[in-house]
Amino acid sequence: MIVVTGATGHLGRLVVERLLTKVPARDIAVAARNPDRAKDLAALGVEVRRADYAKPDTLGPALAGAEKVLLISSSEVGQRVPQHSAVVEAAKAARVRLLAYTSVLHAGTSNLALAAEHQATEAVIRGSGVPYVFLRNGWYLENYTEHLAPALQHGALVGSAGDGRIAAAARADYADAAVAVLTRDVEKPVYELAGDHPFTMAELADELSRQTGKRIAYRDLPPDQYRAVLIGAGMPGAAADLYVDADVHVAKGELDDSSGELRRLIGRPTTPLAAAVRAALGR
Ligand SMILES: NC(=O)c1ccc[n+]([C@@H]2O[C@H](COP(=O)([O-])OP(=O)(O)OC[C@H]3O[C@@H](n4cnc5c(N)ncnc54)[C@H](OP(=O)(O)O)[C@@H]3O)[C@@H](O)[C@H]2O)c1
């Protein structure tokens, strides 16, 4: 039995979809804090279990009988360490043979503010004695392609990423990586996963210009000005801080990678930027 947590999220759904091409539905259970949102997954024949990371008493039953568990990191930034720790405890109690955790690229050295909770979770997992694999996911291409409207409207992308390269890959690429470690023998405990085609924000703007036929420029802003733009667009301060922090670290090359580990793990090239932009623009 393989249990996938966070299964009603974007990544989780892709994992379950792809897992079903490799493993019979009866061998998959999905854990969701709101089982009503998993009705489509139940219709695919997988068992749906209630699991709220913030309610440890739900986690034992959710992981019961699991041989392998994919812990998709919680989206509740600031709450993640206790939440993930509760899942690790439940995995230990269930004596799972493998706990796969979606961490962040280069977690061992990353200075991103967002990395701190992943680093702490990795430490909890390492200390638990549960066999593990860390899927250190780089940035999603969708972080950009799902938010193109303002750039198309204003003819400009803004950020503080300088000319830092971003080795982003599609969620579907990371989902295939998760399926690979859940369905094959795991060869090592840590995978640094990133796209084959790193790009700068200026290159993203060029790709947008090319595909839309409109001039879209990248305007690099000092971090405080970028933060003001995000707040002005209605983003809460805490989220704006994380966006700005990420860009500052992109500028230092922290989300670049040329290891090719994702490509090797999934046995195919990762999704190119141009394809992701084309799909987002519906072309
Ligand atoms: N690498 C990147 O670029 C990047 C970008 C964004 C996020 N991330 C990280 O990767 C994770 C997966 O990405 P995603 O795109 O699939 O994000 P997502 O769609 O927001 O999925 C997050 C999942 O976590 C679940 N969750 C949140 N709090 C929970 C709780 N208390 N108990 C149980 N489940 C809970 C959500 O449940 P519901 O379905 O009920 O909401 C959802 O299924 C995110 O959570 C975040 O940590 C990475």
The ligand as an ORCA input file, in Angstrom:
! r2SCAN-3c Opt
* xyz 0 1
  N       8.724     23.986     -5.630
  C       7.911     25.020     -5.771
  O       8.079     25.879     -6.639
  C       6.733     25.123     -4.899
  C       5.752     26.069     -5.185
  C       4.632     26.105     -4.388
  C       4.523     25.228     -3.324
  N       5.505     24.335     -3.082
  C       5.436     23.350     -1.975
  O       5.052     22.086     -2.514
  C       3.857     21.629     -1.885
  C       3.009     20.982     -2.949
  O       2.787     21.905     -3.996
  P       1.350     22.063     -4.616
  O       1.497     22.892     -5.824
  O       0.676     20.741     -4.724
  O       0.634     22.913     -3.471
  P      -0.895     22.911     -3.062
  O      -1.746     22.684     -4.271
  O      -1.113     24.112     -2.236
  O      -1.004     21.598     -2.154
  C      -0.700     21.596     -0.807
  C      -1.402     20.419     -0.208
  O      -1.163     20.439      1.204
  C      -2.390     20.140      1.821
  N      -2.441     20.635      3.179
  C      -2.219     21.886      3.626
  N      -2.411     21.935      4.960
  C      -2.779     20.688      5.333
  C      -3.131     20.102      6.565
  N      -3.181     20.820      7.704
  N      -3.425     18.782      6.599
  C      -3.397     18.041      5.463
  N      -3.090     18.543      4.251
  C      -2.794     19.852      4.197
  C      -3.411     20.848      0.968
  O      -4.715     20.362      1.255
  P      -6.015     20.960      0.515
  O      -6.039     20.297     -0.831
  O      -7.124     20.555      1.403
  O      -5.837     22.443      0.423
  C      -2.916     20.486     -0.407
  O      -3.398     19.222     -0.784
  C       3.245     22.888     -1.251
  O       2.490     22.587     -0.145
  C       4.492     23.706     -0.916
  O       5.020     23.287      0.325
  C       6.583     24.262     -3.850
*
